[in-house]
């Protein structure tokens, strides 16, 4: 969804296959490398809730990372209520 928003083709299965050859998920460094290969620059930021709201209001999708010991998960943020 974020890639399509940026005007990039984005079939989820193809994107996943291009990033990794395992079935255990995509590491952050793999995502960063894949984005850079396509001319996109990943930026790691620590944001307040207010900053997230401003970004979403400006129609900027965000990939948020929830991290815990030994695991992490990315979620696409496109709105709030």
C-alpha positions in Angstrom: 0.0 0.0 0.0 2.8 2.5 0.9 4.6 1.6 -2.4 1.5 2.1 -4.5 1.0 5.5 -2.7 4.5 6.5 -3.9 3.6 5.4 -7.5 5.7 2.2 -7.3 4.3 -1.2 -8.6 3.6 -3.4 -5.6 2.4 -7.0 -5.8 2.9 -8.2 -2.2 4.1 -11.7 -3.2 6.6 -10.3 -5.7 7.9 -7.7 -3.3 8.4 -10.3 -0.6 10.2 -12.7 -2.9 12.5 -9.9 -4.0 13.4 -9.0 -0.4 14.1 -12.5 1.1 14.4 -16.2 0.3 13.1 -17.3 3.7 9.6 -17.8 5.0 10.4 -16.3 8.4 9.7 -12.7 7.4 11.7 -9.7 6.2 14.4 -8.0 8.4 14.6 -4.3 8.6 18.0 -4.2 6.7 16.4 -6.2 3.9 13.6 -3.7 3.5 16.1 -0.8 3.6 18.2 -2.4 0.9 15.2 -3.2 -1.3 13.9 0.4 -1.0 17.3 2.0 -1.8 17.6 -0.3 -4.9 14.4 1.4 -6.1 15.6 5.0 -5.4 13.6 5.4 -2.2 15.4 6.4 1.0 14.2 4.8 4.3 14.4 7.1 7.3 14.3 5.9 10.9 12.6 8.4 13.2 11.2 8.4 16.7 7.9 10.3 16.5 5.4 11.6 19.0 1.7 10.8 18.5 1.2 14.4 17.3 3.9 14.0 14.6 2.3 10.8 13.4 -1.1 12.5 13.1 0.5 15.4 11.1 2.1 12.9 8.7 -1.1 11.0 8.2 -3.1 14.2 7.7 -0.6 15.2 5.0 -1.2 11.8 3.3 2.2 10.4 4.1 2.0 6.7 4.9 4.3 5.5 7.7 5.8 2.1 8.4 5.8 1.8 12.2 7.9 -0.8 14.0 6.8 -2.4 17.2 9.8 -4.0 18.8 10.2 -6.4 21.7 13.1 -8.6 22.8 13.8 -11.1 20.0 11.0 -9.9 17.7 9.6 -6.9 15.9 6.7 -6.3 13.6 6.1 -3.5 11.0 2.7 -2.0 10.5 1.5 0.5 7.9 -0.1 3.6 9.4 -2.5 5.4 7.0 -5.1 6.8 9.4 -6.3 7.3 12.9 -9.5 7.8 14.9 
